[in-house]
Structures are given as structure tokens and as C-alpha cells.
Amino acid sequence: MSGINKVILVGHLGKDPEIRHLEGGVAVASFPLATSETFSKDGKKLEQTEWHNIVMWRGLADVAAKYLQKGKLVYIEGKLRTRSFEDKEGIKKYTTEVVAENFTMLGRKSDFEGEGVKQFKPSEMGTGFSADGEDDLPF
């Protein structure tokens, strides 16, 4: 039996996507995403924010760079991936990222007017991106 690695996040971009092009012209976009939850403790309403490192590849990265920007609300589906790297001092470090497989821009329709953003279907774009401007979550 194989395992399941599935992540669903709804949050706001912490900054504009940073896009890089690797060897062979492969695009990769990355940005932080903030998810917040509110809870009560000792009769006080508190908010806790978690920050997630999001990575998008190829066509999805290109679409993210074009349409996503700091503060936008987005629904993301993907999987967790942990990788290692060496820092400037040669010390091995680990980071966990969400590799996005598709995303949907959320918010009011007025957020998208004038941008020509409608619905992008994975079969048409090859990116897994959709933007319908609906206030409701897609489930």
C-alpha cells in the first residue's frame, strides 16, 4: 500500500512570487503563504498565523508570476516535500515546502476585474490553475 501526501491551504501571499529559470528554461516560482486561525484562550480571542513555503513549477509558475501578488487570497493544493541544502558555511540544512499542483484565486469579483482573469482549466493550460473569482471555497 502506498501513502498519501496531500496538502490543502487557504491563505494570503506574504510577498509577490519570486520566479527563477533553471537550466533548460524550467520556471520555478516561490513565495510565503500565511494561514491564520482564531481561537479563544482564557476568554480572549487570539489569532495564530503559520507561514508556509510554496513552490510552483513550469507553466503553473508562469501563471503564478503573472496573476499572484502580495496579499492575494489563494486556495492551493499540493504535497509536502522536504529537501536538504548546504548553507554558506557548509552546514547541512533542511526545509519543508509545499509543492503546489494547482491553485485557485479567491476573493471578490472586483479583485479580478480588468485583469481578464476567468477560468483556466488544466486541460487548456497544462498548469492546474483556475480562477473563478467566487467568494466560496471550491468544495
N, C-alpha and C positions, 0 to 999 in steps of 0.2 A: 504494500500500500504506500502510495506517495503522500506527501504532506501538502498543506495549503498555505500559501503565503499571499495574503490579500490585505490591503490597507485601503480604507476609505476615510478621507479627510474633507472637512469643510472649514475654510479659514480665509484669512486675508494675507495677501502678499506683504512681506516685510520690506521688500525693495524690488525694483524693476529686475526682470530676469537678466542674468549675465549670460551672453551667448559666446561660445568659442567654436572654432572649427578645427577639428583634428585632422590627422593625415588622411588623405583621400576625400577631404571636404565634408566629413561627417560632422553635423551640427550637434552641439550639446548645450542645453540651457540649464541654469541652476538658479535657485532663489530660496530664501527662507519663507516659510508659511507659518502663521500664528493661528493656533486654535485656542479658544478660551472657553472655560466653563465656570458657571457661577454656583456657589454653594453657601449654605448658612453654617456658621460656627459661633456658638455662644450668643445666638440671636443677632449676629452681624452678618450682612451679606458680603461675601468675599468672591473675588474672581481670580482664577488661576490660569495663566497662559503658558502653553507649551509651544516651543519652536521646533519645526521640522525642516530638514534639508531636503529640498525637492530637486530631482534631476529628470530632465526630459531629453530624449534623443531624436535625431534625424528630423523628419517632417513635423513631428509634434513640437520639437524645439523651435523650429522656424515659426510656427503658428503662435507659440507662446511669446516669442520675442516681438511679434507683430501686435498682438492683442492684449497681453497681460501687462499690468503695471502696478507699482506700489499701491497698496490699499484696496485693490480689487478683491471682491469675494469670489471664491472659486471652489468647486467640488472636484476632487481629484481621486482617481482610483489607480492603484499601483501595487508594488510589492516592496518589502524591506530588503535592503542589501547592505551588508557590512563589508567594508574593504579596508585594507591597510596601506599605509604610505610612510615614508620617512620624512621627518621634518628637517629644517635647515641644519640642525645639529646631528643628524643621522639617527635620531631616536625614532623607533617604530611607533606609529600612532594608528588608532582605529577610528573610523567614523561610520555611522549608520545613516543611510539615506533612503528616501522613498523614491524608487524609480517609477515615474508616472507612466501609465499605459494609456490613459485618456483623461480629459478634463472637460468640465462644463462651467462656463462663466455664469455666475448667479448675480441677482440684483434686480433693480427696476429696469423696465424697458428704456427709460430715458438715459440710463447709463450707457446704452449701446447705440442710440440714435445718432445718425450722421457718420457712423463708422462702417456701415454696410455689413454689420455682423448679423447673420441669421443663423441657419442651421448648417453645420458642416458634418457630413456623415463620413464615418471611417472608410466606407467603400469608395467614396468620391475623392477623399483627400489622402487616404492612406495614413492618417495621423491619429485617429481615435478622438479627435477634437469635436466638440459640439458646443454651440452657444445659442440658447433659445431665449434668453432674457426673462425667463419665468421667475417669479418670486419663490415658487415651491421647489423643494428638493426633488430630484428625479426618481424617487422611489416611494 
